[in-house]
Amino acid sequence: MGYPLDPELAAAAAMLAEIDISDLPAARAAQAAELAAAMAAADERGVAVREVLAPGRSAGDPKVPLRIYRPEGAAGPLAAVYGVHGGGFVLGSFDVDHDLNLRFARELPAVVVAVDYRLAPEHPYPAPLDDVYAGWLWLAEHAEVLGVDPERLALWGDSAGAGLAAGAALLARDLGGPAARHLHLHSPALDDRLATGSARRFTDTPVWNRRNASLSWAAYLGSGVPGTTGVPAYAAPARATELAGLPPTFVAAMEFDPLRDEALAFAEALHAAGVPAQLRRYPGTFHGCAAVVHSGIGQRINDEGLAALAAGLNR
Protein backbone atom coordinates (compact mmCIF):
# COMPACT_ATOMS: atom_id res chain seq x y z
CA MET A 1 0.00 0.00 0.00
CA GLY A 2 1.51 3.31 -1.04
CA TYR A 3 -1.38 5.68 -1.43
CA PRO A 4 -0.95 9.45 -0.83
CA LEU A 5 -3.40 9.59 2.07
CA ASP A 6 -4.17 12.68 4.07
CA PRO A 7 -1.42 12.71 6.75
CA GLU A 8 -3.85 12.45 9.66
CA LEU A 9 -5.66 9.60 7.97
CA ALA A 10 -2.39 7.84 7.16
CA ALA A 11 -1.50 7.86 10.85
CA ALA A 12 -4.94 6.53 11.76
CA ALA A 13 -4.85 3.86 9.05
CA ALA A 14 -1.63 2.45 10.48
CA MET A 15 -3.46 1.75 13.74
CA LEU A 16 -6.70 0.39 12.31
CA ALA A 17 -7.39 -3.31 12.59
CA GLU A 18 -7.85 -4.97 9.21
CA ILE A 19 -11.42 -5.94 8.37
CA ASP A 20 -11.52 -9.46 6.97
CA ILE A 21 -15.02 -10.72 6.27
CA SER A 22 -13.72 -14.05 5.03
CA ASP A 23 -13.86 -15.01 8.73
CA LEU A 24 -17.26 -13.54 9.42
CA PRO A 25 -17.74 -14.79 13.01
CA ALA A 26 -14.42 -13.22 14.01
CA ALA A 27 -15.23 -9.97 12.20
CA ARG A 28 -18.62 -9.79 13.87
CA ALA A 29 -17.19 -10.51 17.30
CA ALA A 30 -14.54 -7.82 16.93
CA GLN A 31 -17.10 -5.27 15.79
CA ALA A 32 -19.51 -6.19 18.59
CA ALA A 33 -16.82 -5.48 21.18
CA GLU A 34 -16.04 -2.11 19.60
CA LEU A 35 -19.71 -1.15 19.41
CA ALA A 36 -20.37 -2.16 23.02
CA ALA A 37 -17.61 0.17 24.18
CA ALA A 38 -18.83 3.00 21.94
CA MET A 39 -22.44 2.60 23.10
CA ALA A 40 -21.35 2.70 26.74
CA ALA A 41 -19.51 5.96 26.13
CA ALA A 42 -22.23 7.63 24.02
CA ASP A 43 -23.62 10.94 25.24
CA GLU A 44 -27.38 10.83 24.75
CA ARG A 45 -28.12 14.05 26.62
CA GLY A 46 -30.77 16.12 24.90
CA VAL A 47 -32.06 13.26 22.76
CA ALA A 48 -34.80 10.81 23.70
CA VAL A 49 -33.94 7.36 22.35
CA ARG A 50 -36.34 4.43 22.12
CA GLU A 51 -36.84 1.30 20.06
CA VAL A 52 -39.89 -0.15 18.32
CA LEU A 53 -40.67 -3.14 16.12
CA ALA A 54 -42.20 -2.44 12.72
CA PRO A 55 -44.16 -5.03 10.74
CA GLY A 56 -42.17 -6.89 8.12
CA ARG A 57 -42.75 -6.05 4.49
CA SER A 58 -44.62 -9.29 3.73
CA ALA A 59 -46.70 -11.75 5.70
CA GLY A 60 -44.37 -14.12 7.47
CA ASP A 61 -41.45 -11.69 7.57
CA PRO A 62 -40.05 -11.00 11.04
CA LYS A 63 -40.64 -7.64 12.66
CA VAL A 64 -38.04 -5.00 11.92
CA PRO A 65 -36.23 -3.30 14.83
CA LEU A 66 -36.09 0.48 14.57
CA ARG A 67 -34.37 2.94 16.89
CA ILE A 68 -35.93 6.40 17.14
CA TYR A 69 -34.01 9.53 18.15
CA ARG A 70 -35.96 12.69 18.98
CA PRO A 71 -34.34 15.94 20.09
CA GLU A 72 -35.80 17.00 23.42
CA GLY A 73 -37.56 20.34 23.43
CA ALA A 74 -37.61 20.73 19.66
CA ALA A 75 -40.86 22.13 18.29
CA GLY A 76 -42.50 20.05 15.59
CA PRO A 77 -43.33 18.99 13.12
CA LEU A 78 -39.72 18.08 12.45
CA ALA A 79 -37.91 16.69 9.44
CA ALA A 80 -36.92 13.03 9.66
CA VAL A 81 -33.82 11.11 8.60
CA TYR A 82 -34.11 7.40 7.94
CA GLY A 83 -30.68 5.89 8.53
CA VAL A 84 -29.31 2.68 7.01
CA HIS A 85 -25.99 1.49 8.44
CA GLY A 86 -23.09 0.05 6.47
CA GLY A 87 -21.18 -3.17 6.94
CA GLY A 88 -20.88 -4.89 3.58
CA PHE A 89 -24.36 -6.40 3.95
CA VAL A 90 -22.88 -8.81 6.53
CA LEU A 91 -21.84 -6.69 9.55
CA GLY A 92 -23.36 -4.19 11.91
CA SER A 93 -26.59 -3.02 13.44
CA PHE A 94 -28.15 0.35 14.16
CA ASP A 95 -25.49 0.71 16.88
CA VAL A 96 -22.94 1.47 14.14
CA ASP A 97 -24.20 5.02 13.58
CA HIS A 98 -25.41 5.77 17.11
CA ASP A 99 -23.18 8.81 17.68
CA LEU A 100 -23.90 10.16 14.20
CA ASN A 101 -27.63 9.71 14.66
CA LEU A 102 -27.46 11.60 17.95
CA ARG A 103 -25.70 14.42 16.11
CA PHE A 104 -28.29 14.45 13.34
CA ALA A 105 -31.10 14.62 15.90
CA ARG A 106 -29.50 17.47 17.85
CA GLU A 107 -28.10 19.62 15.09
CA LEU A 108 -30.57 19.39 12.22
CA PRO A 109 -32.77 19.10 14.42
CA ALA A 110 -34.70 16.07 13.21
CA VAL A 111 -36.27 12.82 14.23
CA VAL A 112 -33.90 10.03 13.22
CA VAL A 113 -35.15 6.49 12.62
CA ALA A 114 -32.41 3.88 12.24
CA VAL A 115 -33.15 0.40 10.92
CA ASP A 116 -31.59 -2.86 12.12
CA TYR A 117 -32.02 -4.97 8.99
CA ARG A 118 -31.28 -8.67 8.65
CA LEU A 119 -27.77 -9.53 7.49
CA ALA A 120 -26.39 -11.73 4.75
CA PRO A 121 -25.36 -14.47 4.14
CA GLU A 122 -27.94 -15.88 6.56
CA HIS A 123 -30.51 -13.53 5.03
CA PRO A 124 -29.54 -12.72 1.42
CA TYR A 125 -31.32 -10.40 -0.99
CA PRO A 126 -34.12 -9.41 -0.82
CA ALA A 127 -34.36 -9.79 2.99
CA PRO A 128 -32.16 -6.79 3.95
CA LEU A 129 -33.88 -4.55 1.41
CA ASP A 130 -37.32 -5.79 2.50
CA ASP A 131 -36.48 -4.77 6.08
CA VAL A 132 -35.19 -1.37 5.00
CA TYR A 133 -38.28 -0.71 2.92
CA ALA A 134 -40.63 -1.93 5.67
CA GLY A 135 -39.04 0.52 8.11
CA TRP A 136 -39.33 3.32 5.55
CA LEU A 137 -43.05 2.59 5.16
CA TRP A 138 -43.46 2.57 8.96
CA LEU A 139 -41.79 5.98 9.28
CA ALA A 140 -44.06 7.53 6.65
CA GLU A 141 -47.19 5.93 8.12
CA HIS A 142 -46.33 7.12 11.65
CA ALA A 143 -45.15 10.60 10.72
CA GLU A 144 -47.96 12.37 12.56
CA VAL A 145 -47.50 10.32 15.74
CA LEU A 146 -43.76 10.98 15.61
CA GLY A 147 -44.26 14.72 15.14
CA VAL A 148 -42.69 14.51 11.68
CA ASP A 149 -43.52 16.46 8.53
CA PRO A 150 -44.20 13.71 5.94
CA GLU A 151 -43.00 16.05 3.20
CA ARG A 152 -39.54 16.35 4.77
CA LEU A 153 -38.13 12.82 4.88
CA ALA A 154 -34.55 11.90 3.97
CA LEU A 155 -33.12 8.49 3.13
CA TRP A 156 -29.53 8.28 4.39
CA GLY A 157 -27.13 5.38 3.98
CA ASP A 158 -23.46 4.55 4.29
CA SER A 159 -21.62 1.98 2.13
CA ALA A 160 -23.84 -1.11 1.81
CA GLY A 161 -26.48 0.90 3.66
CA ALA A 162 -26.29 3.52 0.91
CA GLY A 163 -26.88 0.80 -1.66
CA LEU A 164 -29.90 -0.34 0.33
CA ALA A 165 -31.13 3.26 0.61
CA ALA A 166 -30.85 3.69 -3.16
CA GLY A 167 -32.67 0.39 -3.67
CA ALA A 168 -35.44 1.53 -1.31
CA ALA A 169 -35.73 4.81 -3.25
CA LEU A 170 -36.15 2.85 -6.49
CA LEU A 171 -38.81 0.67 -4.85
CA ALA A 172 -40.68 3.69 -3.51
CA ARG A 173 -40.67 5.30 -6.96
CA ASP A 174 -41.83 2.17 -8.76
CA LEU A 175 -44.43 1.08 -6.20
CA GLY A 176 -45.85 4.53 -5.48
CA GLY A 177 -44.44 4.44 -1.97
CA PRO A 178 -43.44 7.37 0.25
CA ALA A 179 -41.13 9.74 -1.58
CA ALA A 180 -37.99 11.07 0.05
CA ARG A 181 -37.23 14.76 -0.28
CA HIS A 182 -33.52 13.92 -0.14
CA LEU A 183 -31.43 10.81 -0.83
CA HIS A 184 -28.01 10.79 0.82
CA LEU A 185 -25.43 8.22 -0.32
CA HIS A 186 -22.12 8.06 1.55
CA SER A 187 -19.49 5.86 -0.15
CA PRO A 188 -22.28 3.78 -1.68
CA ALA A 189 -22.02 0.09 -2.64
CA LEU A 190 -24.04 0.08 -5.85
CA ASP A 191 -22.44 -2.26 -8.39
CA ASP A 192 -22.01 -6.01 -7.93
CA ARG A 193 -19.95 -6.28 -11.13
CA LEU A 194 -16.85 -4.65 -9.57
CA ALA A 195 -15.64 -3.74 -13.05
CA THR A 196 -14.74 -0.09 -12.49
CA GLY A 197 -11.19 1.16 -12.39
CA SER A 198 -11.23 1.72 -8.64
CA ALA A 199 -12.80 -1.69 -7.97
CA ARG A 200 -10.08 -3.38 -9.99
CA ARG A 201 -7.18 -1.32 -8.67
CA PHE A 202 -7.77 -0.98 -4.95
CA THR A 203 -6.90 -4.42 -3.62
CA ASP A 204 -5.05 -3.27 -0.50
CA THR A 205 -6.71 -0.02 0.57
CA PRO A 206 -7.45 0.57 4.27
CA VAL A 207 -10.72 -0.69 5.79
CA TRP A 208 -12.28 -1.85 2.50
CA ASN A 209 -10.73 -3.44 -0.57
CA ARG A 210 -11.71 -5.42 -3.65
CA ARG A 211 -11.62 -8.76 -1.83
CA ASN A 212 -14.02 -7.61 0.87
CA ALA A 213 -16.28 -6.02 -1.73
CA SER A 214 -16.38 -9.27 -3.70
CA LEU A 215 -17.14 -11.32 -0.59
CA SER A 216 -19.87 -8.92 0.48
CA TRP A 217 -21.69 -9.10 -2.85
CA ALA A 218 -21.42 -12.90 -2.90
CA ALA A 219 -22.96 -13.01 0.58
CA TYR A 220 -25.77 -10.63 -0.40
CA LEU A 221 -26.68 -12.07 -3.81
CA GLY A 222 -25.46 -15.64 -3.45
CA SER A 223 -22.23 -17.32 -4.50
CA GLY A 224 -21.66 -17.10 -8.23
CA VAL A 225 -24.43 -14.55 -8.79
CA PRO A 226 -22.58 -11.18 -8.70
CA GLY A 227 -21.64 -10.01 -12.17
CA THR A 228 -24.10 -12.29 -13.93
CA THR A 229 -27.10 -11.16 -15.94
CA GLY A 230 -30.42 -10.80 -14.21
CA VAL A 231 -29.26 -9.11 -10.99
CA PRO A 232 -32.09 -6.62 -10.29
CA ALA A 233 -31.46 -2.91 -9.97
CA TYR A 234 -33.15 -2.97 -6.55
CA ALA A 235 -30.24 -5.14 -5.38
CA ALA A 236 -27.50 -3.31 -7.30
CA PRO A 237 -28.77 0.19 -8.17
CA ALA A 238 -25.89 0.83 -10.61
CA ARG A 239 -27.74 -1.55 -12.93
CA ALA A 240 -30.79 0.72 -13.10
CA THR A 241 -31.43 1.92 -16.64
CA GLU A 242 -33.96 4.58 -15.63
CA LEU A 243 -33.18 6.92 -12.75
CA ALA A 244 -35.69 9.69 -13.49
CA GLY A 245 -38.05 10.24 -10.60
CA LEU A 246 -35.54 9.57 -7.85
CA PRO A 247 -35.15 12.23 -5.14
CA PRO A 248 -32.50 14.92 -5.31
CA THR A 249 -29.35 13.14 -4.22
CA PHE A 250 -26.06 13.86 -2.46
CA VAL A 251 -23.17 11.45 -3.14
CA ALA A 252 -19.91 11.37 -1.19
CA ALA A 253 -16.96 9.47 -2.68
CA MET A 254 -13.58 8.71 -1.09
CA GLU A 255 -10.49 8.78 -3.31
CA PHE A 256 -8.84 5.48 -2.35
CA ASP A 257 -11.98 3.37 -2.12
CA PRO A 258 -12.85 0.46 -4.43
CA LEU A 259 -16.40 1.87 -4.47
CA ARG A 260 -15.30 5.32 -5.64
CA ASP A 261 -15.96 5.01 -9.36
CA GLU A 262 -19.41 3.46 -9.01
CA ALA A 263 -20.37 6.40 -6.79
CA LEU A 264 -19.07 8.85 -9.41
CA ALA A 265 -20.87 7.02 -12.21
CA PHE A 266 -24.15 6.93 -10.29
CA ALA A 267 -24.01 10.67 -9.61
CA GLU A 268 -23.37 11.30 -13.32
CA ALA A 269 -26.22 8.97 -14.33
CA LEU A 270 -28.59 10.78 -11.98
CA HIS A 271 -27.58 14.10 -13.50
CA ALA A 272 -28.10 12.73 -17.02
CA ALA A 273 -31.57 11.54 -16.00
CA GLY A 274 -32.52 15.03 -14.82
CA VAL A 275 -32.24 14.24 -11.11
CA PRO A 276 -30.52 17.00 -9.11
CA ALA A 277 -27.30 15.38 -7.92
CA GLN A 278 -24.54 16.85 -5.81
CA LEU A 279 -21.19 15.05 -5.69
CA ARG A 280 -18.38 15.47 -3.19
CA ARG A 281 -15.09 13.67 -3.86
CA TYR A 282 -12.62 13.80 -0.99
CA PRO A 283 -8.91 13.54 -1.87
CA GLY A 284 -6.54 11.55 0.30
CA THR A 285 -9.34 9.54 1.87
CA PHE A 286 -10.32 5.88 2.21
CA HIS A 287 -13.56 4.02 2.81
CA GLY A 288 -14.93 4.65 6.29
CA CYS A 289 -12.51 7.45 7.11
CA ALA A 290 -15.30 9.74 8.31
CA ALA A 291 -15.14 7.69 11.51
CA VAL A 292 -11.71 9.25 12.17
CA VAL A 293 -13.52 12.19 13.71
CA HIS A 294 -10.44 13.79 15.25
CA SER A 295 -8.93 14.43 11.80
CA GLY A 296 -9.54 17.59 9.88
CA ILE A 297 -10.80 15.76 6.79
CA GLY A 298 -13.03 13.53 8.92
CA GLN A 299 -14.60 16.60 10.50
CA ARG A 300 -15.04 18.18 7.08
CA ILE A 301 -16.74 15.10 5.63
CA ASN A 302 -19.15 14.90 8.56
CA ASP A 303 -19.84 18.63 8.63
CA GLU A 304 -20.52 18.79 4.89
CA GLY A 305 -22.72 15.70 5.10
CA LEU A 306 -24.76 17.31 7.84
CA ALA A 307 -25.05 20.55 5.85
CA ALA A 308 -26.16 18.62 2.75
CA LEU A 309 -28.83 16.81 4.77
CA ALA A 310 -30.10 20.10 6.16
CA ALA A 311 -30.17 21.71 2.72
CA GLY A 312 -31.91 18.70 1.18
CA LEU A 313 -34.58 18.55 3.86
CA ASN A 314 -35.23 22.27 3.57
CA ARG A 315 -35.19 22.33 -0.23
N, C-alpha and C positions, 0 to 999 in steps of 0.2 A: 504494500500500500504506500503510495507516494503522492497523495493528492494535496493540492495547495489549500488546505483547510484554513478557515479563520483561526488565528492563533489561540484564542480562548477555547474554541471547539476542539482544536488539535490536542490541547492539554487534557480536556475532558474525555476525548475519545480514547486516549491512552489508558484511562482508568476504568472505562466501561467494560463490563463483562460481556463477552460475546453471546449473542442470541443464536441458539442452534435448535431449530424446531425439528430436526431429525430425531432428537430424543425429547419427544413432547412431554412426557411426565416430568422429566427433570426441568425443562423450561417452564412448565406451569408451576412447579414447586418453587423455583427460584423467584418467579414473578409474584407468587402469592405471599412469600415472605417480605418482599419489598413493599407490596401494597399494604400489608398489615401494618408495617411500620409507618408508612405514609398516612394511612387513615388515622392511626393513633395520634399523629402529630398535627392533623388538620385543624385549622381554626375555623369553626363554623359560626362564630359570633356574627349576629346580624342576619343570618339566613336560617329559615325554618326548613328542616330536611325531613322528609318522610318517604315511605315506600308503599307502593300499591301493586296489585296484580291485575293486569288487563287481560281480557279474553283473547285467546289465540285467534289467528286469522280464520281458521276453518274449524268445523266441528271435529273434535278429537285432538286438536292441537293443545299442548299444555298452555297454561296461563303464562303471561309474559311479565317478568318483574320490571317495574319502572321506579326510578328514584326521582322525587320531585323536590326542587329547590325554589323557595320563594323568599325574596328579600323582605325582611320584617319592616313594617312601617311604610312600605311603598304604596302609593295610591294607584289603584287600577282604573280601568283594565290595563294590564301590562302586555308587552310583547312576550313571545315565548320562543325559546330555543330548544329544539329536539336534538339531543346529542347522541351520536353513535360512535362508540370507542373503536380504536384500532386493535391490532394484534394478529394480523395475517389470517384472519378468519378462525384461528385455532387457539388464541390466547386472550386473556383479559376478561373483564367484567365492567360494570359501570363504576367500579372503584378506580379504574385507570385514570379517568378525567375528573376525579372528585375536586381537587384544588382548582382546576380550571373552571369547572361548573360553578363553584362557589364565587369565583371572580366574575363570571358572566352574570350571575344573579345579582351581585352587589353593584357592579359598575355599569351595566347596561341601562337601568336595572331591568330584569326580566325574570319570568318564571322559566326555569330550566327543567326539562324532563329528559332523563337519561335512560336508555334502554339496555337491559342485560339479556342480549339475544343468545340463543343456543349456538354452540361452537362446533365446527368441523374438527376432525373427520367423523366424529360420532353422529353429528347432525349436518350432513352436507346440504348444498343448495337443493331445494329452495328454503330450507328451514330457517337459516339466519335471516334471510330477507323477509320471509313471512312474519317473523317476530318483529323485525324493525317496522314493517308496514302496519302490523296490528297495533303497535304502540303509537304510531303516527295517527292512525284512525282514532284511537282512544283520546289522544291529546285534543284533536279537533272536536270530537264529540263532547268533551268535558271542558271546553274553553270557558263557558260561562261560570261553571262551578269553581274553576281554578282562578277566576278573575283575569282571564286572558282575552285579548282582542283577537278573534279568529281570523282577522284580515292581516295580522302581523305575526306570522309564524315563520321560523327559519328552520331549515334542515341543515345540521352541521355534522360533519364526519371527518375522521382522521384515518388515513391509510386505508386499510380494509374497510373501516367504518365509513370512509368517504365513498368508497365504491358501493357500499350498501345504501348510503344516503342517495347517491345518484340513481341507483336501481329503484329505490322507493319513489323518487321524483318521477321516473319514467312510468312506474305503475300508476301513480296518482294521476298523471296526465292521461294515460290510456284508459283508465277505469273510471274517470270522472271523480276521482277522490279529492281530498282536501289539497288545495294548492298552497305551496310555500311562497311567501313573498321573496325569500332569499335562500339560495342554495350555496353552502359553504364547503368547499372541498380542500382539505389540507393534505398534501402529499398523497393524492388518491391512488388506490389500486384499482385500475379500470380495465386492464387488458391482459387476458389469460395467455395470449400468444407470445408474450415476452420477446418480440421481434424488433423492438426499437433499438436505436444505438445505445442508449443508456442501459437498457435491460441486458444487452449483450456484453457491454464493456465492464460494468461495475460488478465484478465477481468477488471483490474483497473490501468493499466499502464498510464503514462502521455501521453497526446496528442492523442494517438490512442489506442484503446482497442478492445476486441472481439466484443462488441456490435456495435461499429461504423463500424468495418469491415463487420459484418453481414448486417447492414443497407446499406452499400455502395454497396455490391454485389447485394442485392435485388433491389436497385434502378437501377443498371446498367443492370442486366439480366432480371428483372421482379420478382415480388413477387412470392415466391414458386419455382422459377427456380434454384437458387444456390444449388449445391449439388446433383442435379438430373442428370440422364444420358442424353447425347445428348448436353451438353454445349460444344461449339466448342473450340478448342485450341486457335484460334485467339482471343477469348474473355478471356479465362483463360489459359495462356500459360503453366502452370504446367500440364495441361492435354495432352500436346503434347507427342506423342509416338515416334516421330522421330525428333531429334534436329540437326542431321548432316546437314552441309551447312549453319548454322547460322554464323554470324561474330564472331571473337574473342571478348570475353565478359568480362567485369569487373562487379563484384557484390559486393555491400556494404551491410552488415547486422548489425543491432543494437541489442544489447543483450536482452533488455527488450522491445521487440516489438512483437506483435502477428504475424507479417509477417516474423519474423526471420527464422523460420525453412523452410518455402517454398523458401526463398532466398537461404538457404544452400542447399536444395535438388535440386534446379534448377542448381546451379553451379556444383554440383556433376553430374547431368544428362548430362550437357553440356560436362563435362570432359569425361564421359563414352562414349559419342557420337563422341569423337575425336575433339571437338571444344575447342580451347584454352580458358581457363576460369581462371580468377584470382579472388580470394575471399578475402575480408577484413571483419573481424568480430570485432566489436569495443566493448570492455567490458565496463560495467557501463553506457551504453547509452540507449536512448529511441527513438522512432520514431520521426523524425523531429528535433532531437537535433542539427543537423548541423546548424540550424538557430541561435543557441546560439553562435554567432560568437566571443563573447568576451572570451569564455572558451577555455582552452587549447585543450581539445578533439574536440571541434567544429572546431577550427582552423586546427587541424590535419586532421580531416575528409575532410574538404574542400581542404586543400593543397594536400592530397593524391589523392583525386578525380581529381583535376586539373592535377596532374602529370600523372595519369593513362590515362586521355584523351589525353594529349600530346604524351605519349608513344604509345597509340593505333593509333593515327592519323599518327604518323611517323613510324609505324611498317614497 
